[in-house]
């Protein structure tokens, strides 16, 4: 018989606040290592200099606990909630939003969220967060905060392809999206791709793909090969670091897939800038 584990909302608030700050201050090792590899192989001198500056910038941000980018992002929160977990002393989603509030205010992080998308009045605390929740087995609560900058998000796109367009249609749309984005999403990039599902599932897959360790291939051979082919083609576009030319437009293409309707072939591209931020805690 399963034992129910209780987690207090105050613990959630505290941990989300810490994640908001740590995500903005410290790039994960896989991202740093990817930029170092790119720096070693980049043939463009300006591209190499920019990659070195990005590494230096990330090191300064981590050592001084300051944001690596002035755009500290929309707070996107991924939750895996164990079915044997009981949240007590408050509302779960409000606790997450309070953690975002606390983290952005105490960390002196820029607040970039407006309450009404047309009236454009800033909420002043970077809420509401976008929260995606999965119910999983067990008694753990896993929270990932992934701040998402506006520049790269604006260059993302989704298209409902016809199934007859097949893999070539998928590749063409991804390449067209990256090419049209040019320097706007602040390369070098990580390209998250969702393939399949419905419109909203496809977009969520693309966002989730950005959380995979940089360069870790998809477990399916055909998808892993597609990721590598797309990465090579993207890096032949010549956009390069900061859009000033070079071979390192992207350091990874990550594709996640889901079943699709017989009449549909949805594909979504979610672009992450060089500040590829996410931090996770398990309670």
PyMOL commands that set and color helices and strands:
alter all, ss='L'
color gray80, all
select helices_A, chain A and resi 9-25+29-41+45-64+92-106+150-154+163-181+199-209+221-234+241-243
alter helices_A, ss='H'
color red, helices_A
select strands_A, chain A and resi 5-8+74-82+85-88+130-136+141-148+157-161+189-195+250-257+265-272+279-282
alter strands_A, ss='S'
color yellow, strands_A
deselect
rebuild
show_as cartoon
